[in-house]
Amino acid sequence: MAVPTWEAIRSRRNVRSYSDAPIAGDHLDEILEAGRRAPSSQNWQPWDFVVIVDRPALLSLSEVQGHGGSEHVASAASAVGVVAAVADEGSARRLYFDLGQAVMSMMLAAAGLKIGSCHAGVSDQGLARKVLRLPADRFCAYVISFGYPADRELTLIRHPDRRAFEQVVHRDQWLGDLDDVGGHQLRVGDVQDPDGAVRLAAAIGGRTRIKDVKTGISRVQRNVRVPEHH
């Protein structure tokens, strides 16, 4: 059963060990369709997807990245090789940006179906070309494993191991680390602009301005809340 997009985003995690349960063909096609529909610079669509379900091939693909980086592919129900034409130096950044969007689209689509995933880079292009039978002008940028988690199903991650929301989000302008310039309360007057107070209050929207009746100094109190649906 599919879950809402916001729930899929908050449930997705890298899965490196999969159960023996297969992925239904229509679900696998939904995942691939999400990749096909991914945004692309100037509608370039530089990708092709090679789908692998054969166990010996999956075992071989589990060795395409050194230091065990692709071992999770071995137990996957399926894997997708994200393939592109060899790009010149000028197009490489645009290429990898597009491929990254396709990869994330597929992984989120999988999470929406309660299917786990994990991606890996490819350092052994010779092995990848052999397993995927790629033509000489193509290479495999990433391999994504898909399957149902062996340990626990995908559920909401309410406290992800990520930087705090208020450290990552800057509203209207860059403010740097607020803790470096005022702890939990930041002096509005520290912004050296005639309209600094207004700009600062807007930039850290959602916070309450507090005025000290004794000193007349205005401060902005932190009360940023991470958006969450219950």
C-alpha positions as CSV (number, residue, x, y, z in Angstrom):
1,M,0.0,0.0,0.0
2,A,1.4,3.4,-1.0
3,V,2.0,6.0,1.6
4,P,1.7,9.9,1.3
5,T,4.8,11.7,-0.1
6,W,5.6,13.5,3.1
7,E,5.6,10.2,5.0
8,A,7.8,8.6,2.3
9,I,10.3,11.4,2.7
10,R,10.5,11.0,6.4
11,S,10.6,7.2,6.3
12,R,13.3,6.7,3.7
13,R,16.7,5.5,4.9
14,N,19.5,3.6,3.3
15,V,18.8,-0.1,3.6
16,R,21.8,-2.4,3.3
17,S,20.3,-5.8,4.1
18,Y,17.2,-7.1,2.4
19,S,14.7,-9.9,2.9
20,D,14.0,-12.6,0.3
21,A,10.7,-11.1,-0.7
22,P,10.5,-10.2,-4.4
23,I,9.3,-6.8,-5.7
24,A,6.1,-7.0,-7.7
25,G,6.6,-6.1,-11.3
26,D,4.2,-3.2,-11.3
27,H,5.9,-1.7,-8.3
28,L,9.3,-2.0,-9.9
29,D,7.9,-0.3,-13.0
30,E,6.5,2.6,-10.8
31,I,10.0,3.1,-9.4
32,L,11.5,3.2,-12.9
33,E,8.8,5.6,-14.1
34,A,9.6,8.0,-11.3
35,G,13.2,8.0,-12.6
36,R,12.0,8.6,-16.1
37,R,9.9,11.5,-15.0
38,A,12.8,13.2,-13.1
39,P,13.6,16.8,-13.8
40,S,16.4,17.3,-16.4
41,S,18.3,20.3,-17.5
42,Q,16.9,21.5,-20.8
43,N,15.0,18.2,-20.9
44,W,18.3,16.5,-21.7
45,Q,17.3,13.2,-20.1
46,P,20.8,11.7,-20.2
47,W,19.9,8.5,-18.4
48,D,19.1,4.9,-19.2
49,F,18.2,2.3,-16.5
50,V,19.3,-1.3,-16.6
51,V,17.2,-3.4,-14.3
52,I,18.8,-6.5,-12.7
53,V,16.9,-9.2,-10.9
54,D,19.2,-12.2,-11.7
55,R,21.0,-13.2,-8.5
56,P,24.4,-14.0,-10.0
57,A,24.4,-10.6,-11.7
58,L,23.4,-8.9,-8.4
59,L,26.3,-10.7,-6.7
60,S,28.7,-9.4,-9.3
61,L,27.3,-5.8,-9.1
62,S,27.9,-5.9,-5.3
63,E,31.6,-5.6,-6.1
64,V,31.6,-2.6,-8.4
65,Q,32.5,-0.1,-5.6
66,G,35.5,-0.6,-3.5
67,H,35.7,-0.9,0.3
68,G,32.4,-2.7,0.5
69,G,30.4,0.3,-0.7
70,S,28.1,-1.8,-2.9
71,E,27.8,-4.9,-0.8
72,H,24.1,-4.2,-0.2
73,V,23.4,-5.1,-3.8
74,A,24.1,-8.7,-3.2
75,S,20.9,-9.3,-1.1
76,A,18.6,-6.9,-3.0
77,A,15.5,-8.1,-4.8
78,S,16.5,-5.9,-7.7
79,A,19.1,-3.3,-8.7
80,V,19.1,-0.5,-11.2
81,G,22.2,0.6,-13.0
82,V,22.0,4.3,-13.8
83,V,23.7,4.6,-17.2
84,A,24.7,7.6,-19.3
85,A,26.9,8.5,-22.2
86,V,30.4,9.5,-21.4
87,A,30.3,13.3,-21.1
88,D,33.0,15.9,-21.7
89,E,34.3,18.0,-18.8
90,G,32.0,20.9,-19.6
91,S,28.9,18.7,-19.3
92,A,29.9,16.5,-16.4
93,R,28.4,18.7,-13.7
94,R,25.1,19.0,-15.4
95,L,25.1,15.2,-16.1
96,Y,25.6,14.2,-12.5
97,F,23.1,16.7,-11.3
98,D,20.4,15.2,-13.6
99,L,21.4,11.7,-12.7
100,G,21.2,12.5,-9.0
101,Q,17.6,13.8,-9.4
102,A,16.6,10.5,-11.2
103,V,18.2,8.5,-8.4
104,M,16.4,10.4,-5.6
105,S,13.1,10.2,-7.5
106,M,13.4,6.4,-7.7
107,M,14.4,6.0,-4.1
108,L,11.5,8.2,-2.9
109,A,9.1,6.3,-5.1
110,A,10.3,3.1,-3.5
111,A,9.9,4.5,0.0
112,G,6.3,5.3,-0.9
113,L,5.8,1.6,-1.6
114,K,7.5,0.6,1.7
115,I,10.5,-0.7,-0.4
116,G,14.0,0.0,0.9
117,S,16.8,1.3,-1.2
118,C,20.5,2.2,-1.2
119,H,22.8,3.7,-3.8
120,A,26.4,3.2,-4.6
121,G,29.0,4.8,-6.9
122,V,30.8,2.6,-9.4
123,S,34.6,2.5,-9.3
124,D,35.0,-0.7,-11.4
125,Q,33.6,0.4,-14.7
126,G,35.0,-2.7,-16.4
127,L,33.0,-5.0,-14.2
128,A,29.8,-2.8,-14.5
129,R,30.1,-2.8,-18.3
130,K,30.5,-6.6,-18.3
131,V,27.5,-7.3,-16.1
132,L,25.2,-4.8,-17.7
133,R,26.6,-5.4,-21.2
134,L,27.1,-1.7,-21.9
135,P,28.3,-0.3,-25.2
136,A,31.7,1.3,-25.3
137,D,30.2,4.9,-25.2
138,R,28.2,4.3,-22.0
139,F,29.2,4.0,-18.4
140,C,27.4,3.2,-15.2
141,A,27.3,6.2,-12.8
142,Y,25.4,4.6,-9.9
143,V,23.8,1.3,-8.8
144,I,20.7,1.4,-6.7
145,S,19.6,-1.6,-4.7
146,F,15.9,-2.2,-4.0
147,G,14.1,-4.6,-1.7
148,Y,12.2,-5.0,1.5
149,P,14.3,-4.4,4.6
150,A,15.5,-7.5,6.4
151,D,15.5,-5.9,9.8
152,R,12.5,-3.6,10.1
153,E,10.1,-2.0,7.7
154,L,10.3,1.6,6.7
155,T,8.6,3.8,9.4
156,L,8.7,7.4,10.3
157,I,12.1,8.7,11.4
158,R,11.1,11.4,13.8
159,H,14.6,12.4,15.0
160,P,16.9,12.0,11.9
161,D,20.6,12.3,12.4
162,R,20.7,15.6,10.6
163,R,21.8,19.2,11.4
164,A,19.1,21.1,13.3
165,F,16.4,22.7,11.1
166,E,17.2,26.3,12.3
167,Q,20.9,25.7,11.5
168,V,20.2,24.7,7.9
169,V,17.4,27.1,7.0
170,H,18.1,30.8,6.3
171,R,15.2,33.1,5.5
172,D,15.6,35.9,3.1
173,Q,19.4,36.2,3.7
174,W,22.4,34.3,5.1
175,L,22.7,34.7,8.9
176,G,25.4,32.3,9.7
177,D,25.3,30.4,13.0
178,L,23.0,32.3,15.3
179,D,24.7,30.7,18.4
180,D,27.9,32.4,17.5
181,V,26.4,35.8,17.7
182,G,23.9,35.7,20.5
183,G,23.0,32.4,22.0
184,H,19.3,31.8,22.2
185,Q,18.5,35.5,22.0
186,L,20.0,37.6,19.2
187,R,20.3,41.4,19.4
188,V,18.3,42.9,16.6
189,G,20.7,45.9,16.7
190,D,23.6,43.7,15.8
191,V,22.5,43.9,12.1
192,Q,24.2,47.0,10.8
193,D,21.5,48.3,8.5
194,P,18.9,51.0,8.9
195,D,16.2,48.4,8.4
196,G,18.2,45.7,10.1
197,A,15.5,44.9,12.7
198,V,12.8,44.3,10.1
199,R,15.1,42.3,7.9
200,L,16.4,40.2,10.7
201,A,12.9,39.5,12.1
202,A,11.8,38.4,8.6
203,A,14.9,36.3,8.0
204,I,14.3,34.2,11.1
205,G,10.5,34.2,10.7
206,G,8.5,32.3,13.3
207,R,10.5,33.9,16.2
208,T,9.1,36.4,18.7
209,R,10.6,39.8,19.2
210,I,11.1,40.6,22.9
211,K,11.7,44.1,24.2
212,D,13.5,44.6,27.5
213,V,11.4,47.3,29.2
214,K,14.5,48.4,31.3
215,T,17.1,48.6,28.6
216,G,14.9,49.2,25.5
217,I,16.9,46.5,23.7
218,S,14.9,44.3,21.3
219,R,15.7,40.7,21.0
220,V,14.5,37.9,18.9
221,Q,13.6,34.7,20.7
222,R,14.1,31.3,19.1
223,N,11.0,29.3,18.6
224,V,11.5,27.7,15.2
225,R,9.6,24.5,14.8
226,V,10.4,21.7,12.4
227,P,7.3,21.0,10.2
228,E,5.9,17.6,11.0
229,H,2.5,16.0,10.3
230,H,1.2,13.7,13.0
